Amino acid sequence: MTIGSRMFGQKNSDLGTGDAPLAGLLSARSLLAISSLWPVVMGVRSVAMLLTAAATGFSSALLTVPFMVAATVSVLIDLWIYIPARSDWARQALGTRFPNLLSSTVCASSVCFAFALVSLVSDMSNTSVLVGLMALLGALLPTVAVLVPHRMLMFMVSLATGLGVLLASWNLHFAVGTLVFLPAMLLVAIVRSQDDRDEEAALDQQKLNNDRARCMLSDYEKSGRGWFWETDRHGRIVYISAEAVTAIEADPGTIIGQPLSSVICSPGAEGGGSERTFNFHFSARTAFSDLAVRVAQSQEERAWSLSGAPFYNELGQFVGFRGHGTDLTEVRRSHEAVTQLARYDNLTGLANRLYIKELFEKALIGHRGEPSPCALFLLDLDRFKQVNDTLGHPIGDALLKQVSERLKRTIGESGEVGRLGGDEFQVVLPGIISEDRLADIARSVIVNLSHPYMVEGNQIVIGASVGIAIADGRHHPGAETLIRNADLALYSAKENGRGIWKFYSEDMHKVAHERRALEGELRAALQAGGMSVAYQPVINVASETISGFEALARWNHPVRGPISPAAFVPIAEESGLIMQLGEWVLRTACADAAAWPRQVRVAVNVSPIQFADPAFPSIVLNALAQSGLEPERLELEITESVFLDDKLDATRIFERLKGIGVRLALDDFGTGYSALGYLRSAPFDKIKIDQSFVRGAAQSGSANSAIIRSIVSLAEALNMETTAEGAETVDELELIRSLGCSHVQGYIYGKPVGLAEAIERMAGIDSHVEPIGHKHSRETRYKVLRTIGIYHDGFCYPAKIKNISPGGALIEGLWDVPPGTEFEVALGANLKVRAIARWSIEDRSGLQFEMPISLERFRQSSPPQIPTGFPEQMRA
């Protein structure tokens, strides 16, 4: 059956009239039309009976019992056809039996009328059998004229029949009835003929519209954008588009007749709620739209969207549901793909920045909407940038995939892992707030991520630093606050040596606040001329005379006092002030050095940000021109990091600088990436050996001396000078001299001094410079800023630790401590040591630990909790 016959056909199996005599000819619409025209039939037949009775002898007709019975039954049936058929309550009360009963009644009425007419004609003694048959046929003609659409044709048949009766019998009695019947039939035919023409035109237009709609719907089905379905009153499928059957790879013969609810989803399967929803709409006979369902009878998972509404026949009886559907499978797959892109990182498959934040916020709230305990890790890979810069980004991407897999395996079911971008990761750990448990997880993460990787034949070793923030569940600090706290903890971990983890503490927030305050004050100092330049001598090892000075920026804060470059230079680089600061130092150093002896050079540090500025060579040239300093007396110290920017044409900048005539020094050699190709491509005049190799090089068992020897040999082969930085003791100086370094710079020959003192030192420029300092090197000390607790005589005093070594520490905050005073020092939450004060100057004291400590354990420990209510100062 075609889509047009199902969607727009007027014949429907559910409107059928069962076993009634006219079941094959009549529809409910035709029956209703008959009931509306039946008063005409009633009138014509009544007049015909009365006139025929009068012509045959009315008095005898009234005494004819068959006529009386038949006429009465006919009238009653005629009233039934008209009155109940025109009322809604009768149709609803009779239900599906109404069409059968009405069509049968039409036939019964005609038979009764014919029987009454025959009973009258039978009294005519001179009437033949032919007359009786003609009378019977004439009695049925009004009914047939109503039932058959072509009324004019039936009128012609009736006229021919009546004339035939007159010619055959020439009976005056029957002719009276015929002459009454024929005008009435003519009137009915004329009226109905015009209606027939209008109805036929409407039917033709409807057929045309139906054909057009059928074509458009067929094209719509074939396009694959949608399809149609229909059920009977029991919910069984009576029609479904072939495209839908093909999509689910089902047999059309098995689909037709099945309940639609059994096709769209399987009981107990995911999506079973859709079946219940459809059954609810079907039972309630309510329309539904865009109902998402799953297809049960399909080899692959398919999703449909159904829309439908109940429909009724002309008698108002519920027939079933009709509707349309669309296949959402591809749309859903596309949506899932979009969701994957929106929520997950396309490189590692981990949750991206937005989704991991969403998961973190949900973990903080909990399923009951109350604050829930949770911990947050922020991870940053150490030395990952080196991989990208030396091996390329494809290798770096492959490494990130392996890192993400290790990280997921390490965290396991304890939490969710996300990638924030680059080499930054975030881990959400719901319900875990124990510092010991979190420390174990952080340790496992760092250890597992630090194992060597093998990527395309390259063995790669990186590390990781972790910052930890905790929400205890007693209050809701907010996701943004906790992320900031974890970021501060991560920053502290990287500042304290990397490869460690740090828990957030309030001190970190204070440090961050102090950094922001310092940034504003540094900006103001640069604008107001609050900065100065100090000069540290560089000594020629062979002649032990001053060969030059290194210009170093200094900041003497009006309130805070002298601020270390290690504190304000990183702030300047992060805030972009380094460009202004670096240019100011360059111009000041050139102006000061112009008045020095011609054999004394000045060295100026150049930030990678400065070097990347295309205008930097012009700035150097302008500074030399304004000061009058000879270009060969200016030495620019540049670090290896300038080679790591792929977008930077470093070779071109080097050529422009060498074209000016300045000297170039490779600073901090050995601490960066130490690619020898840099030395081959860049025209350096000097290599500066970082102080991390110099300090402790004279100690027994140190490998630093071998490293220094290798660097010196390399420099000599390339015809470059060498400067060893950070020499502080006599034994280090002797080692440097024995290894062949051409220059040395460090506290052994003096700290950075102001311009006036530097000029004084150059008064005897050719004089021998004597080293000053300790004879032997001491243990390596690490700078640190942490609040600790000092326990003495039952009191706990707060103090700040400034630097620390395995055997001791420098602290601030205790005034005038007598040497020899014994303390118990809380260095961390679970790290206490006994110590003795060796010296004290104002609020600074030097402590010696009773037993050496592990600096690794110190860096990984969280700050101790200091009891409140203690004295502010401790005096002798």
Buried (B, 14 or more C-beta within 10 A) or exposed (E): EEBBBBBBEBEBEBBBBEEBBBBEEBBBBBBBBBBEBBEBBBBBBBBBBBBBBBBBBEEEBEEBEEBBBBBEBBBEBBEBBBEBBEEEEBBEEBEBEBBBBBBBBBBBBBBBBBBBBBBBBBBBEEBEEEBBEBBBBBBBBBBBBBBEBBBBEBBEBBBEBBEBBBEEBEBEBBBBBBEBBBEBBBEBBEEBBEEBEEEEEEBEEEEEEBEEBBEEBBEBBEEEEBBBBBBBBEBBBBBBBEBBBEBBEBEEEEBEEBBBBBBBBBEEEEBBEBBEBBBEBBEEBEEBEEBBBBBBBBEEEBBBBBBBEBBEBBBEBEBBBBBBBBBBBEEBEEEEEEEEEEBBBEEBBBBBBEBBBBBBBBBBBBEEEEBBBBBBBBBBBBBBBBBBBBBEEEBBEBBBBBBBEBBBEBBEEBBBBBBBEEBBBBBBBBEBBEBEEBBEBBBBBBEBBBEEBEBEEEEBEBBBBBBBBBBEBEEBBEBEEBBBBBBBBBBBBBBBBBBBBBBBBEBBBEBBEEBEEBBEBBBEBBEEEBBBBBBBBBBBBEEBBBBBBBBBBBBEBEEEEEBEBEBBBEBBBEBEBBBBBBBBBBBBBBBBBBEBEEEBBBBBBBBBBBBBBEEBBEBBBBBBEEBEBBBEBBBBBBBBBBBBEEEBEBEEBBEBBBEBEBBBBBBBBBBBBEBEEBBEEBEBBBBBBBBBBBBBBBBEEBEBBEBBBEBBEBBEEEEBBBBBBBBBBBBBBBBBBEBBBBBBBBBBBBEBBEBEEBBEBBEEBEEEBEBEBEEEBBEEBBBBBBBBBBBBEEEBBBBBBBBBBBBBBBBBBBBEBEEEBEBBBBBBBEBBBEBBBBEBEEBBBBBEBBEEBEBEEBBBBBBBEBEEEBEEEBEE
